[in-house]
Amino acid sequence: MTTTKKILAFGASNSSNSINQTLADYAASLVEGAEVNLININDFESALYSEDREKASGIPEEAQRFYQLIGEADAVIVSFAEHNGSYTAAYKNLFDWTSRINMQVFQNKPVVYLATSPGPGGAQSVLEAATGSAPYFAADVKASVSIPSFYDNYDMQSQTITDGALADEVASAVAQLVLQ
């Protein structure tokens, strides 16, 4: 078995202090020997998707670059932020534009889905929605993990999950990103 060589990782949030970006970076760092491309979805911001905009201007370059980065990766790690029980508007907009290139946004790549929040829910609602819809968008979800109460379970100084069981769960999840 060979470890995945190229990991694309990102937090599905446009917050400049995104705990989901932090979690995605942490998880990707656990894949030994991987070349990690940690992207920030703020670099892919586009006008709000609409059919009229698509007809008038085509698909934005940002969505095309995002789709290309997924295609170039051997595996993907996404950590979902939750806004009112669903995806952030920033991620949903990027995803909507990208799905217009190809509904198979994740291009059958092995994927680990994560989610966290400051509260005890750990963004489980959005994680369940993402995991449930994954087959429609060609995401080969190998594992999904929710981290509740992020600031109680993650040490920002040492950049580690402090709860042993949660740390093991994330490590086990990313270990699934092994090519056979």
N, C-alpha and C positions, 0 to 999 in steps of 0.2 A: 504494500500500500504506500502511496506517495502523498505527502501533504500537499494541499492546495497551494499553488504558487502565487496567484494574484487574488487578493481579497478587496472588494469594493465595500466600504463601510460608510454609513452616514446615519445621523439622527434625523428623523422626519419632522423637523422643527426648524423654524426660522429665528429662534431666540439666539441672541449673541452669547448667552450663558446657558445653553441647552444641556440639561442633564442627560438627555437622550443622546446627544452627540458625544458626551463624556462616556456613556455606557457603551456605545458602538465602538469607540476608540479602544476602551478597555478590553472588550470582547475580542476585537480583531488582534490585539496584542498577544492574546493567548494562543494564537495559531503559530506554532514554531516554524521559523524559516519562511514565513509568508511575506510577500511584498504587499504591503497594505496601502491602498489608496483611500484615505479618509477625505471625503468630500463634504462640503457645506452646501446645503440646498439653497442658501442665499445667493450662491453663484449661478443659479439656474432660474432666477426669477423671471417671470414673463407676465404679460397682460393676462387678465382673467380669461379662462377658456370660454369661448362661445363658438357655435357653428358659424355665425356670421364673420367673426374674426378669422376663423380658419379659412373660409372661402375667400375673404378679402386679402389676407396676407400669408396664408400657408402656415406651416408648423414652425414655431420659433426655433432658432438655432440652439437655444439652451436645451430644449427638449430633445433635439437630435443628438447633442453632445451627451446628455444623460443616458439616452438609449445606447449610444456607442460605448460609453464607459461600462454599462452593464454587460454588453456583448464582449468586451475585452477581458472581463473578470472571469476567474474560475469559480468564484463563489461570492455571495453577497450577504452582508450583515446589515440589517435595518433595525434601528431602535425607534419605536413610535412614541411620539408625544401624543397626549390625548387632550383635545379641546371639547368640552361638553359631551364627552362620551364617544367622540369620533376623531377622524384624522384632523390634523391642522390644515387650515386653508392653504398654506404654502405648499405642503406636500401634495394635497389633493389636486391642486391646480397643476403642479408639475406632472403628477401621475396622469391626469386627464389628457394633457397635451401629448405626453409620451405614448399613451394608449392609442392615439390617433395615427401614430407611425405604424404600430403593430400592437394588437391586443395582447400579444404574448410579451408583455413588457419585460418580464424577468428571463425570457429566452431559455427556459428549462434549466436555469442555473440552480445549484444547491443553495438554499437560503436558510439563514437563521433569523428569526424574528424575535426581537426583544421589545420591552416597553418598561417604562418606569415613570413614577410621579412622586411628588413630595408626600403625598398622602398614602393611606393604607391600601387603596385600590390598585396601585401599581399600573394604572392605565390598562387594566385587563379588558375593558370593553373594546377599545380600538385594536388590541392584540387579537382578540377573538374575531373581530370583523376582518382583519387582514388575513388571518390564518384561514378563515372560512372561505374567503374569496380567492385565495392564492391559486387554486387550480385553473381558474378562469383566465389568469394572467401569466400562466406558465412559470410559476414559482414552485420549485421543488423544496418545500419546507421540510428541513431535516429536524428542526426543533424550534420551540417557542418558549420563552421564559419572561415572566413578569417579575420585576423587582419593586416591591412595595416600599414606601417610606424611604426614598432614596437617601436622604441626608442622615438617616439613622443606620443605614446599611452600607454606605460607601464613604470612605475616607478620602477627601479631596487632596489632602497633602501627600499621602502615600499612593494615591490613585489605585486603590484596591477595594474590593467588596469585603467588608469586615465580618459579615455573617457567613460562617463556614458552609452551611448548607446551601445558601444562595450562590456562593462562590463556586462550589462544586457543581451546582446545576448549570451555571453559565459555562464553566469549563467543559462539562459533558456535552452541552449543546454545540459549542464551537468545534469540539472534537469530531462531530458528525460531518464537518466540512472536509472530509478526507476523500480524495479521488481513489477509485478502485481500479 
